[in-house]
Amino acid sequence: MASAKPPSESLQAIPATVTVSQHIHENVAKEGHEGVDAWLQAFGAFLVYTATWGLLSAYGSYESFYETTLLSSTPSTTISWVGTLQGVILILGGVVTGPIFDRGYIRELLIIGTITTVLGVMMLSLAREYYQILLAQGVCVGIGSAILYVPSISLVASRFQQRRPLAMFIATSGTAVGGIIYPIIFSRLQPKLGFPWAIRVLGFVTLGELIIAMAIILPNTKSKAPHNVRSLLDPTAFRDPAFMAFCVALFLMWIAYWVPFFLLPTFAQFKAGASSNLAFYVLVICNASTIPGRYLAVPLSNRVGPALTMGGFALASSVLLFGWIGVKSVGSTIVWAVLIALFMGPLAVLYPIIVPHLSPDKDLVGTRIGISSAAAALGTLVGFPVTSALNDIETEIFWKSQYAQNLTIVAHRARSCAYVLEDWGKGLRYGTQEIQRRELYIHEDARTALWM
């Protein structure tokens, strides 16, 4: 059966009986990937994630300190924009850094990102006013992190096929590790050394992590821009109903994603009655609990597919967010923090695994990761500021979690719609051969189960 002309020229070069995943696998085998060098790349990406996403995961400890000490006269809603801006810039920066990575400027991105991130942390140590903190932590650290994370995770995604979920788990576990070490260092050093030197120590830790990461990644990375330079965006992505539905799901999901991580120390201290020191460690426990969930997601995604796995974790997270309204003591706060992290942590691991399967061209993986990350950034922009504005530390702190839970349920349903739209769109536009060509590793029974 003849198929309609697909939108991507790269697909025309792939035989009709070969899936995109098989095409990527052939490139992996041809280039000798998934060897020692590839696993070193995964470890290097782990260090990058520790220094970027780990810093963001630790923001709840800074938020609590700002509200009670450094910026005590500033409204909580205003302070929340520091972490929100850092997260939005970090994620949204993927729209630009993804295509730049695809063009081959990998070394330049990694070097510039390292300098910018460390500079932002060091400038934070000199900050005393709100606008200074916003510029240093929110803008500078956010920009540096955005420049770093897309190249690192895109390298891992492009160098693994069969073991991609495990490689992604190793790389993204840096988020949890950073969310553990940064709050501990800050909470232990700040009372003894003061805010400036505690932040400087964190800056030196970040510098050490990134120097080691660059020493691992750069020798195995060549920066050579291809002759066919693409636009900053992939136009075909906006005509792909499956990919667009996936982006809508990410937007809705990320409205709720960062709220527990950013708010837990404040919640534990002012609502559950924990001491200021214990409140910091509630965040540490929460970040540490994401590791088992991320690890569990690897065999599950290999067995039933990353989409079904992501849908299951999203549904469990929505139930727990709804249950937040019943958390009132220190003990129940710790238990809830462990459970919510266990089920929410894998959500950040799984979506980069799905994107390569939704990309018709291996060379556009970085661009599409950037586009999908932009959708997540917009959700982050909405989520935490809105919940902070509606939050009353003294009384009504729980209803915002119900709001976040409802959006997570909607996101789970949107995830289900993505694959229904994918089947409809491929069959309508491309024909049977193109369906084979863009086949996903998800069975029909898994697609049906997403609606249950």
C-alpha positions in Angstrom: 0.0 0.0 0.0 1.4 3.4 -0.9 1.6 5.9 1.9 1.2 9.6 1.8 4.3 11.7 1.9 5.4 12.2 5.4 6.4 15.7 6.7 10.0 14.9 7.5 12.5 14.3 4.7 14.5 12.0 7.0 11.6 9.6 7.1 11.8 9.1 3.4 15.2 7.6 3.7 13.9 4.9 6.1 12.5 1.8 4.6 8.7 1.5 5.1 9.1 -1.7 7.1 11.6 -0.1 9.6 10.4 1.7 12.6 12.0 4.9 13.8 13.1 3.1 17.0 14.9 0.4 14.8 16.5 3.2 12.8 17.9 4.8 15.9 19.0 1.4 17.1 20.9 0.8 13.8 22.7 4.1 14.3 23.5 3.2 17.9 25.0 -0.1 16.8 26.8 1.5 13.9 28.5 4.1 16.0 29.5 1.6 18.7 27.3 3.2 21.5 26.2 1.7 24.8 29.8 1.0 25.6 32.1 2.4 28.3 32.1 5.8 26.8 28.3 5.9 26.7 28.1 5.0 30.4 30.6 7.7 31.2 28.4 10.1 29.4 25.5 9.0 31.6 27.7 9.6 34.7 28.7 13.0 33.4 25.0 13.9 32.9 24.4 12.7 36.4 26.8 15.3 37.7 25.3 18.0 35.5 21.8 17.2 36.8 23.1 17.3 40.4 24.4 20.8 39.8 21.3 22.1 37.9 18.1 20.2 38.7 19.6 19.4 42.1 19.9 23.1 42.9 16.3 23.6 41.9 15.1 20.7 43.9 16.8 22.2 47.0 15.0 25.6 46.5 12.4 24.8 49.2 15.2 25.2 51.8 16.0 28.7 50.5 12.4 29.6 50.3 11.9 28.8 54.0 15.1 30.8 54.9 14.0 33.8 52.8 10.5 33.9 54.3 11.7 33.6 58.0 15.1 35.5 57.9 16.6 37.2 54.9 13.4 38.5 53.3 11.0 38.3 56.2 9.3 41.6 55.2 8.7 40.4 51.6 5.4 38.6 50.8 5.6 34.9 50.3 4.1 35.3 46.8 6.8 37.6 45.8 9.6 35.4 47.1 8.1 32.4 45.3 9.0 34.0 42.0 12.7 33.3 42.7 12.3 29.6 42.5 9.6 29.8 39.8 11.8 31.9 37.6 14.8 29.6 38.1 12.6 26.6 37.1 10.9 28.3 34.2 14.2 29.6 32.7 15.9 26.2 33.3 13.1 24.3 31.5 12.2 26.9 28.9 15.8 27.4 27.9 15.6 24.0 26.3 13.7 25.6 23.3 16.9 27.4 22.4 19.6 25.0 23.7 18.0 21.9 22.1 18.4 23.1 18.5 21.9 24.5 19.3 22.8 21.0 20.5 21.3 19.5 17.3 23.5 21.9 15.3 26.6 20.5 16.9 27.7 23.2 19.3 27.9 20.9 22.3 31.2 21.8 23.8 30.4 25.5 23.7 27.1 25.0 25.5 28.7 22.9 28.2 31.5 25.4 28.9 29.3 28.5 28.8 26.7 26.8 31.0 29.3 25.8 33.6 30.6 29.4 33.9 27.1 30.9 34.1 25.8 28.5 36.7 28.8 28.9 39.1 28.7 32.7 38.6 25.1 32.8 39.6 25.7 30.9 42.8 28.6 33.0 43.7 26.7 36.2 43.0 23.9 34.9 45.3 26.3 34.9 48.2 26.7 38.7 47.7 22.9 39.3 47.5 21.0 41.1 50.3 18.0 42.6 48.5 15.1 40.7 46.8 16.0 41.9 43.3 19.6 40.8 43.8 18.5 37.3 44.8 16.0 37.2 41.9 18.7 38.1 39.4 21.4 35.8 40.8 19.4 32.7 41.7 16.4 33.1 39.5 17.9 34.4 36.3 21.7 33.7 36.2 21.5 30.2 37.8 18.4 29.4 35.7 20.2 30.4 32.4 23.3 28.5 33.2 21.3 25.4 34.2 19.2 25.6 31.0 22.4 25.8 28.9 23.8 22.7 30.6 21.0 20.2 31.0 19.6 19.7 27.5 23.0 18.8 25.9 23.8 16.4 28.7 20.5 14.5 28.6 20.3 14.6 24.8 23.7 13.0 24.6 22.5 10.2 26.8 19.2 9.8 24.9 21.1 9.6 21.6 23.7 7.1 22.7 21.4 4.5 24.2 18.6 2.5 22.8 17.9 -0.8 24.6 19.2 0.5 27.9 18.0 4.0 27.6 15.6 3.9 30.6 18.5 2.7 32.9 20.8 5.4 31.5 18.2 8.0 32.0 17.7 6.8 35.6 21.4 7.2 36.3 21.5 10.7 34.7 18.4 12.1 36.3 19.1 10.7 39.7 21.4 13.7 40.0 18.3 15.7 40.7 17.6 13.7 43.9 21.2 13.7 45.0 21.5 17.4 44.6 18.2 17.8 46.4 19.8 15.9 49.3 23.3 17.4 49.6 22.5 21.1 49.0 19.8 21.5 51.7 22.0 19.5 54.2 25.1 21.7 53.4 23.0 24.9 53.6 21.2 24.0 56.9 24.5 22.9 58.6 26.7 25.8 57.5 24.3 28.7 57.5 24.0 29.0 61.3 27.8 28.7 61.7 29.2 30.6 58.8 26.3 32.8 57.8 24.4 33.0 54.5 27.2 34.4 52.3 29.8 31.7 53.1 27.2 28.9 53.2 26.3 29.8 49.6 29.9 30.2 48.6 30.6 26.6 49.8 27.6 25.5 47.7 29.2 27.4 44.8 32.5 25.5 45.2 30.6 22.2 45.4 28.8 23.1 42.2 32.1 24.1 40.5 33.7 20.7 41.5 30.7 18.7 40.1 30.8 20.5 36.8 34.6 20.4 36.4 34.4 16.6 36.8 31.4 16.4 34.4 33.2 18.4 31.7 36.4 16.3 32.1 34.2 13.2 31.4 32.0 14.6 28.7 34.2 16.9 26.6 36.9 14.5 25.6 34.2 12.2 24.1 32.3 15.0 22.4 33.0 16.7 19.1 31.6 20.1 18.2 31.1 20.2 14.5 28.1 22.0 13.1 26.3 20.1 10.3 26.0 21.6 6.8 22.2 21.6 6.9 21.4 24.1 9.6 17.8 23.7 10.9 15.5 26.3 12.4 15.3 26.8 16.2 12.0 25.0 16.2 10.8 21.8 14.5 7.7 22.9 12.4 6.6 19.3 12.0 6.2 19.0 15.8 3.3 21.4 15.8 1.5 19.3 13.2 1.9 16.1 15.1 -1.2 15.5 17.2 0.4 12.9 19.4 3.4 15.1 20.3 1.1 18.1 20.9 -1.2 16.1 23.2 1.9 15.0 25.0 3.0 18.6 25.5 -0.4 19.6 26.8 -0.1 16.7 29.3 3.3 18.0 30.5 2.0 21.5 30.9 -0.9 20.3 33.2 1.3 17.9 35.1 4.0 20.4 35.8 1.5 22.9 37.3 1.4 20.5 40.2 4.9 18.9 40.1 7.1 21.4 41.9 4.6 22.5 44.6 5.4 19.8 47.1 9.1 20.1 46.7 9.1 23.9 47.0 6.5 24.1 49.8 7.4 21.2 52.1 9.9 23.0 54.5 7.5 25.9 55.1 4.5 23.5 55.4 6.4 21.3 57.9 7.4 24.2 60.1 4.3 26.4 60.1 1.5 23.8 59.8 2.8 20.5 61.1 4.8 22.1 63.9 8.3 20.9 63.0 11.4 22.7 64.1 13.3 24.8 61.5 16.1 22.2 61.4 13.7 19.2 61.0 11.8 21.2 58.3 15.0 21.2 56.2 15.4 17.5 56.6 11.8 16.8 55.5 12.8 18.2 52.1 16.0 16.0 52.2 13.8 12.9 52.9 11.5 13.9 50.1 14.2 14.2 47.6 15.9 11.0 48.7 12.6 9.1 48.3 12.5 10.0 44.6 15.4 7.6 44.0 13.5 4.3 44.6 10.7 5.5 42.4 13.0 6.5 39.6 14.7 3.1 39.9 11.4 1.2 39.9 10.3 3.1 36.8 13.2 1.6 34.8 12.1 -2.1 34.7 8.4 -1.1 34.5 9.0 1.1 31.5 11.0 -1.8 29.9 8.2 -4.2 30.6 5.0 -2.3 29.8 6.4 0.8 28.0 7.2 4.3 29.4 3.8 5.8 28.5 1.8 3.3 30.6 4.4 3.6 33.4 4.1 7.4 33.4 0.3 7.2 33.4 0.3 4.9 36.5 2.7 7.1 38.5 0.7 10.2 37.5 -2.5 8.7 38.8 -0.9 7.6 42.1 0.5 11.1 42.5 -2.9 12.7 42.0 -4.4 10.5 44.7 -1.6 11.4 47.2 -2.0 15.1 46.4 -5.7 14.9 47.2 -4.8 13.2 50.4 -2.5 16.1 51.4 -5.5 17.7 53.0 -5.4 15.1 55.8 -1.8 15.6 56.7 -1.5 17.6 60.0 1.3 16.2 62.1 5.1 16.0 61.7 5.0 12.2 61.4 2.2 12.2 58.8 4.1 14.9 56.9 7.2 12.8 56.7 5.2 9.7 55.6 3.4 11.8 53.0 6.6 13.3 51.7 8.1 9.9 51.2 5.1 8.6 49.3 4.6 11.7 47.1 8.3 11.7 46.1 8.2 8.0 45.4 5.5 8.4 42.8 6.2 11.9 41.5 9.9 11.5 41.0 9.7 9.1 38.0 7.6 11.6 36.1 10.6 13.7 35.3 12.6 10.6 34.3 10.0 9.2 31.9 9.1 12.0 29.6 12.6 12.3 28.0 12.4 8.6 27.3 9.1 9.0 25.4 10.2 12.0 23.3 12.7 10.1 21.1 9.8 7.7 20.2 7.7 10.7 19.2 10.5 12.2 17.1 10.5 11.0 13.4 14.2 12.2 13.0 16.9 11.1 15.4 18.7 14.4 14.8 15.7 16.3 16.1 15.5 14.6 19.5 17.2 17.6 21.2 14.8 20.0 19.6 11.7 18.1 20.6 13.0 17.6 24.1 13.3 21.4 24.2 9.8 21.9 22.9 8.3 19.5 25.4 10.3 21.1 28.1 8.8 24.5 27.2 5.4 23.1 27.9 6.6 21.9 31.3 8.0 25.4 31.9 4.7 27.1 31.3 3.1 24.7 33.8 5.8 25.6 36.4 5.2 29.3 35.7 1.5 28.9 36.7 1.8 26.3 39.5 3.9 27.6 42.4 3.0 31.4 42.2 -0.7 30.6 42.1 -0.5 28.2 45.1 1.7 30.7 47.0 -0.8 33.5 46.4 -3.7 31.4 47.6 -1.8 29.9 50.5 -2.4 31.0 54.1 0.3 29.5 56.4 -1.8 30.0 59.5 -5.0 28.4 58.3 -5.9 27.4 54.7 -2.9 25.7 53.3 -4.5 22.5 51.9 -6.9 23.5 49.2 -4.2 24.4 46.7 -3.1 20.7 46.9 -6.6 19.7 45.8 -6.2 22.2 42.9 -2.9 20.6 41.9 -4.3 17.1 42.2 -7.2 17.8 39.9 -4.8 19.2 37.2 -2.6 16.1 37.6 -5.7 13.9 36.9 -6.4 16.0 33.8 -2.8 15.5 32.8 -3.1 11.7 33.2 -6.1 11.8 30.9 -4.3 14.0 28.4 -1.5 11.4 28.4 -4.1 8.8 27.4 -5.4 11.1 24.6 -1.9 11.4 23.1 -1.8 7.9 21.9 -5.4 7.9 20.7 -4.6 11.0 18.6 -1.4 9.4 17.5 -3.2 6.4 16.0 -5.8 8.7 14.4 -3.3 11.2 13.0 -0.9 8.6 11.6 -3.7 6.6 10.0 -5.3 9.7 8.5 -2.2 11.4 7.2 0.4 8.7 6.4 -1.2 5.3 5.9 -0.4 1.9 7.1 3.3 1.9 6.1 3.9 5.1 7.9 2.3 3.7 11.0 4.8 0.9 10.9 7.6 3.4 10.3 6.7 5.5 13.4 5.7 2.6 15.6 6.0 3.0 19.3 7.0 0.3 21.8 3.6 0.3 23.4 1.0 -2.5 22.9 -2.6 -1.9 22.2 -3.6 -3.3 25.6 -1.4 -0.8 27.3 -3.1 2.0 25.3 -6.4 0.7 26.5 -5.3 0.4 30.1 -4.4 4.2 30.2 -8.2 4.9 30.1 -8.9 2.6 33.1 
